[in-house]
């Protein structure tokens, strides 16, 4: 059997991490006796009520297997096939979901908005919507935002309210890809409500996998009428879990006592420490670090050296550079070990030039 990693800590993705103890414990608790299937169980009810509690509103909640399904099905529920979806040009729904949003919406077109640091600006949204308004062009209907963004930045409530204003004027629904929503909440130190429905978000794809859950994301409709027949979409797309309690129970463990925020704060803190230590080596971040990832430019030789030492990280996400992602279980020792191997490469490079 091939060894999956040569070191404990990896910086490729928070998907690499395991299940946190609390999620594991509650999944085990759900593994007792026979329980009704397809979501008609006490665990799904508890998880749904917990989500309503943290968002301080009566919302519709659905659990699906992964983020691609969450994003694609929720976007499809907001659109007709002749509509279009506006998103950042680095948005995950555009670059990393194999056309799933277009597939599940029967052909809805993605309209890409360039912007700084992975964010879209209100004026750019309006320009895109007004670029063409004739019947020969797909009609803009939904704006998709990512929180935290693909480049590790976070929308503030002020930014979201400005976007809400233009979205309302243009009759756009707002979808939020919250694969790392926990990290955004932790970074902003605000209530989840303040950066979702109070800021105009209609539907949130609330990520659990990257924050310590084994499998499963929550689709949260803040406007309940938009969730009409969403259960049928889930079933048709193969996203209705028969043993739903095993998707739902870990959420109960994560949301009880603020565990989800504890782990998100830890991941953010580790990224902050990594950024600080890299800056001391004059390796500066490419984008503001506001969540749990650090983007830096590393020479090809340094990348090859680190990978040869067993370190894993992505260099194809965002706009160039290397993404170093911290997880709920990343430790300072992981980071220090990574930095030691990086120093070794820098030292050899300097010696080579001196001789």
C-alpha beads as a LAMMPS data file, in Angstrom:
LAMMPS data file: protein, C-alpha beads

355 atoms
354 bonds

1 atom types
1 bond types

-500.0 500.0 xlo xhi
-500.0 500.0 ylo yhi
-500.0 500.0 zlo zhi

Masses

1 110.0

Atoms # bond

1 1 1 0.000 0.000 0.000
2 1 1 1.387 3.381 -1.020
3 1 1 2.147 5.776 1.810
4 1 1 -0.287 8.702 1.476
5 1 1 2.093 11.298 2.879
6 1 1 5.623 11.505 4.156
7 1 1 4.800 14.153 6.757
8 1 1 1.902 14.748 9.133
9 1 1 1.114 18.259 7.966
10 1 1 0.349 19.064 4.365
11 1 1 -0.498 22.373 2.757
12 1 1 -2.188 21.280 -0.477
13 1 1 -5.775 21.382 0.777
14 1 1 -7.847 21.320 3.933
15 1 1 -9.582 18.376 2.219
16 1 1 -6.466 16.354 3.075
17 1 1 -7.184 16.540 6.803
18 1 1 -9.042 13.870 8.723
19 1 1 -12.242 13.985 10.744
20 1 1 -12.157 16.074 13.905
21 1 1 -12.941 14.244 17.180
22 1 1 -16.315 15.901 17.735
23 1 1 -17.627 15.026 14.270
24 1 1 -16.353 11.467 14.679
25 1 1 -17.947 11.123 18.115
26 1 1 -21.389 12.172 16.940
27 1 1 -21.198 9.952 13.871
28 1 1 -20.501 7.061 16.239
29 1 1 -23.434 8.092 18.420
30 1 1 -25.695 7.942 15.374
31 1 1 -24.491 4.404 14.656
32 1 1 -26.835 2.777 17.168
33 1 1 -29.880 0.738 16.340
34 1 1 -32.226 1.287 13.416
35 1 1 -33.289 4.835 12.495
36 1 1 -35.686 6.064 9.822
37 1 1 -34.016 6.811 6.491
38 1 1 -33.807 9.651 3.958
39 1 1 -33.579 12.435 6.556
40 1 1 -36.637 11.515 8.598
41 1 1 -34.482 10.963 11.680
42 1 1 -33.692 12.857 14.908
43 1 1 -30.089 13.579 13.901
44 1 1 -31.097 15.423 10.738
45 1 1 -33.689 17.348 12.723
46 1 1 -31.108 18.311 15.373
47 1 1 -28.578 19.401 12.762
48 1 1 -31.167 21.447 10.886
49 1 1 -32.307 23.162 14.078
50 1 1 -28.701 23.862 15.051
51 1 1 -28.102 25.580 11.726
52 1 1 -31.272 27.659 12.172
53 1 1 -30.042 28.619 15.619
54 1 1 -26.597 29.828 14.543
55 1 1 -28.090 31.830 11.661
56 1 1 -30.834 33.236 13.889
57 1 1 -33.563 32.632 11.319
58 1 1 -36.040 30.040 10.107
59 1 1 -34.354 28.675 6.991
60 1 1 -34.665 25.559 4.854
61 1 1 -31.698 23.181 5.179
62 1 1 -30.636 20.268 2.977
63 1 1 -27.599 17.998 3.319
64 1 1 -25.762 16.803 0.217
65 1 1 -22.571 14.822 -0.287
66 1 1 -20.223 17.503 -1.608
67 1 1 -19.678 21.129 -2.535
68 1 1 -20.095 20.668 -6.264
69 1 1 -23.607 19.290 -5.723
70 1 1 -24.420 22.001 -3.187
71 1 1 -23.350 24.804 -5.509
72 1 1 -24.729 23.351 -8.712
73 1 1 -28.143 22.329 -7.432
74 1 1 -28.712 25.534 -5.485
75 1 1 -27.714 27.658 -8.486
76 1 1 -30.011 25.608 -10.708
77 1 1 -32.874 26.255 -8.309
78 1 1 -32.419 30.005 -8.795
79 1 1 -32.268 29.921 -12.602
80 1 1 -34.007 28.957 -15.779
81 1 1 -31.932 27.528 -18.607
82 1 1 -32.013 30.830 -20.499
83 1 1 -30.539 32.753 -17.551
84 1 1 -26.919 33.484 -16.673
85 1 1 -24.875 33.372 -13.470
86 1 1 -22.347 36.097 -12.678
87 1 1 -19.238 35.126 -10.722
88 1 1 -15.577 35.978 -10.212
89 1 1 -13.235 34.790 -12.942
90 1 1 -11.482 32.612 -10.333
91 1 1 -14.698 31.255 -8.786
92 1 1 -14.751 27.552 -7.999
93 1 1 -18.114 27.191 -9.754
94 1 1 -16.365 28.276 -12.961
95 1 1 -12.918 26.728 -12.703
96 1 1 -13.286 23.514 -10.702
97 1 1 -16.716 21.952 -11.079
98 1 1 -16.509 20.387 -14.535
99 1 1 -19.455 22.399 -15.860
100 1 1 -21.801 21.059 -13.165
101 1 1 -23.659 24.368 -12.639
102 1 1 -24.386 24.533 -16.371
103 1 1 -25.324 20.855 -16.464
104 1 1 -27.805 20.890 -13.595
105 1 1 -29.384 24.145 -14.761
106 1 1 -29.772 22.767 -18.312
107 1 1 -27.364 25.223 -19.865
108 1 1 -27.306 28.403 -17.771
109 1 1 -24.304 30.467 -18.901
110 1 1 -21.541 31.636 -16.552
111 1 1 -20.534 35.284 -16.975
112 1 1 -17.082 35.970 -15.544
113 1 1 -16.217 39.176 -13.707
114 1 1 -12.533 40.022 -13.223
115 1 1 -11.547 41.693 -9.991
116 1 1 -8.819 42.151 -7.429
117 1 1 -8.110 39.532 -4.773
118 1 1 -10.811 37.152 -5.960
119 1 1 -13.670 39.547 -5.253
120 1 1 -16.317 41.086 -7.486
121 1 1 -17.117 44.785 -7.233
122 1 1 -20.607 46.331 -7.427
123 1 1 -19.748 48.492 -10.428
124 1 1 -18.364 45.483 -12.328
125 1 1 -21.569 43.558 -11.632
126 1 1 -23.662 46.374 -13.080
127 1 1 -21.426 46.705 -16.121
128 1 1 -21.741 43.000 -16.866
129 1 1 -25.521 42.993 -16.512
130 1 1 -25.944 46.066 -18.692
131 1 1 -23.409 45.001 -21.316
132 1 1 -26.215 43.338 -23.227
133 1 1 -29.927 43.381 -22.520
134 1 1 -31.354 42.024 -25.760
135 1 1 -33.250 38.768 -26.072
136 1 1 -30.360 37.106 -27.932
137 1 1 -28.191 37.048 -24.787
138 1 1 -28.816 34.921 -21.661
139 1 1 -30.524 37.057 -19.043
140 1 1 -28.476 37.616 -15.844
141 1 1 -30.329 36.166 -12.866
142 1 1 -27.885 35.097 -10.150
143 1 1 -24.715 36.477 -8.611
144 1 1 -22.445 33.867 -7.056
145 1 1 -19.987 34.982 -4.360
146 1 1 -17.375 32.874 -2.573
147 1 1 -16.818 33.459 1.150
148 1 1 -13.917 33.104 1.895
149 1 1 -12.761 33.623 -1.686
150 1 1 -10.584 31.312 -3.747
151 1 1 -7.651 33.666 -3.075
152 1 1 -8.054 33.611 0.691
153 1 1 -9.750 36.971 1.085
154 1 1 -13.026 37.763 2.834
155 1 1 -15.975 39.997 1.970
156 1 1 -16.776 42.429 4.787
157 1 1 -20.401 43.251 5.695
158 1 1 -19.900 46.673 4.111
159 1 1 -18.810 45.098 0.819
160 1 1 -21.693 42.624 0.905
161 1 1 -24.270 45.334 1.573
162 1 1 -22.927 47.343 -1.384
163 1 1 -23.260 44.243 -3.545
164 1 1 -26.759 43.616 -2.174
165 1 1 -27.807 47.125 -3.198
166 1 1 -26.758 46.667 -6.820
167 1 1 -28.126 43.103 -6.903
168 1 1 -31.528 44.315 -5.732
169 1 1 -31.504 47.067 -8.350
170 1 1 -30.676 44.553 -11.080
171 1 1 -33.060 41.860 -9.808
172 1 1 -30.270 39.362 -9.114
173 1 1 -30.464 36.562 -6.567
174 1 1 -27.336 36.071 -4.442
175 1 1 -25.759 32.634 -4.006
176 1 1 -22.819 32.157 -1.642
177 1 1 -20.270 29.376 -2.038
178 1 1 -19.267 28.900 1.591
179 1 1 -16.839 25.994 1.303
180 1 1 -14.714 27.906 3.846
181 1 1 -17.539 29.930 5.361
182 1 1 -16.386 28.982 8.865
183 1 1 -12.994 30.564 8.210
184 1 1 -14.655 33.746 6.974
185 1 1 -16.841 33.988 10.089
186 1 1 -13.827 33.353 12.306
187 1 1 -11.726 35.915 10.440
188 1 1 -14.366 38.625 10.590
189 1 1 -15.421 37.736 14.145
190 1 1 -19.044 38.453 13.275
191 1 1 -22.254 36.475 13.520
192 1 1 -23.085 34.195 10.572
193 1 1 -26.313 36.144 10.048
194 1 1 -24.450 39.416 9.486
195 1 1 -22.623 38.122 6.418
196 1 1 -25.439 36.062 4.928
197 1 1 -29.171 36.828 4.960
198 1 1 -28.771 40.202 6.654
199 1 1 -26.422 41.137 3.796
200 1 1 -28.764 39.913 1.075
201 1 1 -27.633 36.303 0.574
202 1 1 -30.506 34.120 -0.645
203 1 1 -28.824 30.718 -0.421
204 1 1 -25.597 29.581 1.230
205 1 1 -23.648 26.416 0.554
206 1 1 -22.270 25.881 4.056
207 1 1 -19.079 23.828 3.947
208 1 1 -18.294 21.217 6.578
209 1 1 -15.783 18.945 4.859
210 1 1 -12.903 21.429 4.928
211 1 1 -13.578 22.206 8.590
212 1 1 -13.340 18.679 10.007
213 1 1 -16.402 16.767 8.822
214 1 1 -15.890 13.557 6.839
215 1 1 -18.420 14.191 4.085
216 1 1 -21.411 16.428 3.537
217 1 1 -22.298 20.074 2.964
218 1 1 -25.405 21.976 4.019
219 1 1 -27.484 23.983 1.544
220 1 1 -29.208 26.769 3.463
221 1 1 -32.070 28.683 1.837
222 1 1 -32.756 31.906 3.722
223 1 1 -35.745 32.606 1.494
224 1 1 -37.745 29.440 1.984
225 1 1 -39.813 29.878 -1.170
226 1 1 -36.626 29.454 -3.227
227 1 1 -36.284 25.926 -1.826
228 1 1 -39.490 24.788 -3.525
229 1 1 -39.018 21.163 -4.657
230 1 1 -35.276 21.289 -3.916
231 1 1 -35.671 17.880 -2.311
232 1 1 -36.628 16.534 -5.740
233 1 1 -33.499 18.093 -7.277
234 1 1 -31.393 16.350 -4.653
235 1 1 -33.039 13.002 -5.290
236 1 1 -32.729 13.257 -9.059
237 1 1 -29.052 14.221 -8.783
238 1 1 -28.217 11.261 -6.558
239 1 1 -27.716 13.503 -3.524
240 1 1 -30.434 12.170 -1.223
241 1 1 -28.603 9.997 1.304
242 1 1 -30.572 6.983 2.457
243 1 1 -28.674 6.938 5.763
244 1 1 -28.893 10.705 6.100
245 1 1 -28.109 10.610 9.812
246 1 1 -24.448 9.961 9.028
247 1 1 -24.266 13.218 7.035
248 1 1 -26.224 15.145 9.675
249 1 1 -24.892 13.859 13.003
250 1 1 -21.339 15.262 12.555
251 1 1 -22.916 18.699 12.077
252 1 1 -24.513 18.392 15.509
253 1 1 -21.086 17.726 16.980
254 1 1 -19.520 20.638 15.090
255 1 1 -22.214 23.182 15.915
256 1 1 -22.564 22.271 19.585
257 1 1 -20.548 24.683 21.698
258 1 1 -19.057 26.497 18.707
259 1 1 -16.645 23.709 17.764
260 1 1 -16.830 24.700 14.078
261 1 1 -15.529 28.183 14.896
262 1 1 -12.847 26.863 17.239
263 1 1 -11.329 24.834 14.423
264 1 1 -11.741 27.630 11.869
265 1 1 -9.995 30.082 14.186
266 1 1 -7.170 27.601 14.662
267 1 1 -6.709 27.114 10.906
268 1 1 -6.719 30.883 10.410
269 1 1 -4.185 31.345 13.220
270 1 1 -1.870 28.757 11.677
271 1 1 -2.075 30.563 8.326
272 1 1 -1.281 33.827 10.103
273 1 1 1.773 32.241 11.724
274 1 1 2.897 30.791 8.383
275 1 1 2.504 34.166 6.692
276 1 1 4.467 35.878 9.466
277 1 1 7.348 33.410 9.270
278 1 1 7.514 33.558 5.475
279 1 1 7.526 37.362 5.591
280 1 1 10.617 37.216 7.791
281 1 1 12.296 35.447 4.876
282 1 1 11.075 38.236 2.539
283 1 1 8.580 35.818 0.966
284 1 1 5.546 38.074 0.874
285 1 1 1.914 37.060 0.316
286 1 1 0.456 37.624 -3.126
287 1 1 -2.964 38.518 -1.683
288 1 1 -4.172 39.715 1.716
289 1 1 -4.358 36.730 4.068
290 1 1 -7.787 36.855 5.668
291 1 1 -8.653 33.183 6.160
292 1 1 -6.645 29.935 6.252
293 1 1 -4.544 30.104 3.085
294 1 1 -1.323 31.856 2.159
295 1 1 -0.429 32.481 -1.492
296 1 1 3.252 33.080 -2.236
297 1 1 5.626 32.996 -5.184
298 1 1 8.316 30.356 -4.810
299 1 1 11.088 29.652 -7.345
300 1 1 10.702 26.416 -9.292
301 1 1 13.819 25.034 -7.597
302 1 1 12.327 25.662 -4.165
303 1 1 9.057 24.017 -5.176
304 1 1 10.897 20.966 -6.488
305 1 1 13.039 20.755 -3.331
306 1 1 10.011 20.934 -1.026
307 1 1 8.076 18.367 -3.033
308 1 1 11.135 16.133 -2.961
309 1 1 10.980 16.352 0.822
310 1 1 7.382 15.158 0.701
311 1 1 5.526 18.469 0.995
312 1 1 2.364 18.858 -1.026
313 1 1 0.859 22.159 -2.173
314 1 1 -1.007 23.456 -5.190
315 1 1 0.428 25.831 -7.753
316 1 1 -2.523 25.983 -10.166
317 1 1 -5.167 27.662 -7.983
318 1 1 -5.696 31.394 -8.168
319 1 1 -3.529 33.632 -10.290
320 1 1 -0.163 31.927 -10.210
321 1 1 2.055 31.240 -7.236
322 1 1 1.726 28.514 -4.615
323 1 1 -1.200 28.073 -2.270
324 1 1 -0.324 26.927 1.233
325 1 1 -3.529 25.840 2.979
326 1 1 -3.826 25.328 6.726
327 1 1 -6.367 22.960 8.256
328 1 1 -8.182 22.403 11.531
329 1 1 -5.350 20.089 12.618
330 1 1 -2.316 21.988 11.282
331 1 1 0.293 22.531 14.010
332 1 1 3.133 24.969 14.508
333 1 1 5.456 21.977 14.325
334 1 1 4.145 21.232 10.822
335 1 1 4.851 24.789 9.761
336 1 1 8.270 24.921 11.404
337 1 1 9.238 21.658 9.688
338 1 1 8.124 23.059 6.332
339 1 1 10.103 26.242 6.949
340 1 1 13.211 24.251 7.909
341 1 1 13.093 22.432 4.580
342 1 1 12.527 25.740 2.790
343 1 1 15.539 27.268 4.589
344 1 1 17.657 24.321 3.480
345 1 1 16.797 25.051 -0.131
346 1 1 17.459 28.788 0.257
347 1 1 20.807 28.053 1.956
348 1 1 21.940 25.726 -0.834
349 1 1 20.850 28.252 -3.453
350 1 1 22.815 31.053 -1.769
351 1 1 25.939 28.879 -1.392
352 1 1 25.754 27.875 -5.030
353 1 1 25.719 31.513 -6.130
354 1 1 28.497 32.487 -3.732
355 1 1 30.763 29.807 -5.199

Bonds

1 1 1 2
2 1 2 3
3 1 3 4
4 1 4 5
5 1 5 6
6 1 6 7
7 1 7 8
8 1 8 9
9 1 9 10
10 1 10 11
11 1 11 12
12 1 12 13
13 1 13 14
14 1 14 15
15 1 15 16
16 1 16 17
17 1 17 18
18 1 18 19
19 1 19 20
20 1 20 21
21 1 21 22
22 1 22 23
23 1 23 24
24 1 24 25
25 1 25 26
26 1 26 27
27 1 27 28
28 1 28 29
29 1 29 30
30 1 30 31
31 1 31 32
32 1 32 33
33 1 33 34
34 1 34 35
35 1 35 36
36 1 36 37
37 1 37 38
38 1 38 39
39 1 39 40
40 1 40 41
41 1 41 42
42 1 42 43
43 1 43 44
44 1 44 45
45 1 45 46
46 1 46 47
47 1 47 48
48 1 48 49
49 1 49 50
50 1 50 51
51 1 51 52
52 1 52 53
53 1 53 54
54 1 54 55
55 1 55 56
56 1 56 57
57 1 57 58
58 1 58 59
59 1 59 60
60 1 60 61
61 1 61 62
62 1 62 63
63 1 63 64
64 1 64 65
65 1 65 66
66 1 66 67
67 1 67 68
68 1 68 69
69 1 69 70
70 1 70 71
71 1 71 72
72 1 72 73
73 1 73 74
74 1 74 75
75 1 75 76
76 1 76 77
77 1 77 78
78 1 78 79
79 1 79 80
80 1 80 81
81 1 81 82
82 1 82 83
83 1 83 84
84 1 84 85
85 1 85 86
86 1 86 87
87 1 87 88
88 1 88 89
89 1 89 90
90 1 90 91
91 1 91 92
92 1 92 93
93 1 93 94
94 1 94 95
95 1 95 96
96 1 96 97
97 1 97 98
98 1 98 99
99 1 99 100
100 1 100 101
101 1 101 102
102 1 102 103
103 1 103 104
104 1 104 105
105 1 105 106
106 1 106 107
107 1 107 108
108 1 108 109
109 1 109 110
110 1 110 111
111 1 111 112
112 1 112 113
113 1 113 114
114 1 114 115
115 1 115 116
116 1 116 117
117 1 117 118
118 1 118 119
119 1 119 120
120 1 120 121
121 1 121 122
122 1 122 123
123 1 123 124
124 1 124 125
125 1 125 126
126 1 126 127
127 1 127 128
128 1 128 129
129 1 129 130
130 1 130 131
131 1 131 132
132 1 132 133
133 1 133 134
134 1 134 135
135 1 135 136
136 1 136 137
137 1 137 138
138 1 138 139
139 1 139 140
140 1 140 141
141 1 141 142
142 1 142 143
143 1 143 144
144 1 144 145
145 1 145 146
146 1 146 147
147 1 147 148
148 1 148 149
149 1 149 150
150 1 150 151
151 1 151 152
152 1 152 153
153 1 153 154
154 1 154 155
155 1 155 156
156 1 156 157
157 1 157 158
158 1 158 159
159 1 159 160
160 1 160 161
161 1 161 162
162 1 162 163
163 1 163 164
164 1 164 165
165 1 165 166
166 1 166 167
167 1 167 168
168 1 168 169
169 1 169 170
170 1 170 171
171 1 171 172
172 1 172 173
173 1 173 174
174 1 174 175
175 1 175 176
176 1 176 177
177 1 177 178
178 1 178 179
179 1 179 180
180 1 180 181
181 1 181 182
182 1 182 183
183 1 183 184
184 1 184 185
185 1 185 186
186 1 186 187
187 1 187 188
188 1 188 189
189 1 189 190
190 1 190 191
191 1 191 192
192 1 192 193
193 1 193 194
194 1 194 195
195 1 195 196
196 1 196 197
197 1 197 198
198 1 198 199
199 1 199 200
200 1 200 201
201 1 201 202
202 1 202 203
203 1 203 204
204 1 204 205
205 1 205 206
206 1 206 207
207 1 207 208
208 1 208 209
209 1 209 210
210 1 210 211
211 1 211 212
212 1 212 213
213 1 213 214
214 1 214 215
215 1 215 216
216 1 216 217
217 1 217 218
218 1 218 219
219 1 219 220
220 1 220 221
221 1 221 222
222 1 222 223
223 1 223 224
224 1 224 225
225 1 225 226
226 1 226 227
227 1 227 228
228 1 228 229
229 1 229 230
230 1 230 231
231 1 231 232
232 1 232 233
233 1 233 234
234 1 234 235
235 1 235 236
236 1 236 237
237 1 237 238
238 1 238 239
239 1 239 240
240 1 240 241
241 1 241 242
242 1 242 243
243 1 243 244
244 1 244 245
245 1 245 246
246 1 246 247
247 1 247 248
248 1 248 249
249 1 249 250
250 1 250 251
251 1 251 252
252 1 252 253
253 1 253 254
254 1 254 255
255 1 255 256
256 1 256 257
257 1 257 258
258 1 258 259
259 1 259 260
260 1 260 261
261 1 261 262
262 1 262 263
263 1 263 264
264 1 264 265
265 1 265 266
266 1 266 267
267 1 267 268
268 1 268 269
269 1 269 270
270 1 270 271
271 1 271 272
272 1 272 273
273 1 273 274
274 1 274 275
275 1 275 276
276 1 276 277
277 1 277 278
278 1 278 279
279 1 279 280
280 1 280 281
281 1 281 282
282 1 282 283
283 1 283 284
284 1 284 285
285 1 285 286
286 1 286 287
287 1 287 288
288 1 288 289
289 1 289 290
290 1 290 291
291 1 291 292
292 1 292 293
293 1 293 294
294 1 294 295
295 1 295 296
296 1 296 297
297 1 297 298
298 1 298 299
299 1 299 300
300 1 300 301
301 1 301 302
302 1 302 303
303 1 303 304
304 1 304 305
305 1 305 306
306 1 306 307
307 1 307 308
308 1 308 309
309 1 309 310
310 1 310 311
311 1 311 312
312 1 312 313
313 1 313 314
314 1 314 315
315 1 315 316
316 1 316 317
317 1 317 318
318 1 318 319
319 1 319 320
320 1 320 321
321 1 321 322
322 1 322 323
323 1 323 324
324 1 324 325
325 1 325 326
326 1 326 327
327 1 327 328
328 1 328 329
329 1 329 330
330 1 330 331
331 1 331 332
332 1 332 333
333 1 333 334
334 1 334 335
335 1 335 336
336 1 336 337
337 1 337 338
338 1 338 339
339 1 339 340
340 1 340 341
341 1 341 342
342 1 342 343
343 1 343 344
344 1 344 345
345 1 345 346
346 1 346 347
347 1 347 348
348 1 348 349
349 1 349 350
350 1 350 351
351 1 351 352
352 1 352 353
353 1 353 354
354 1 354 355
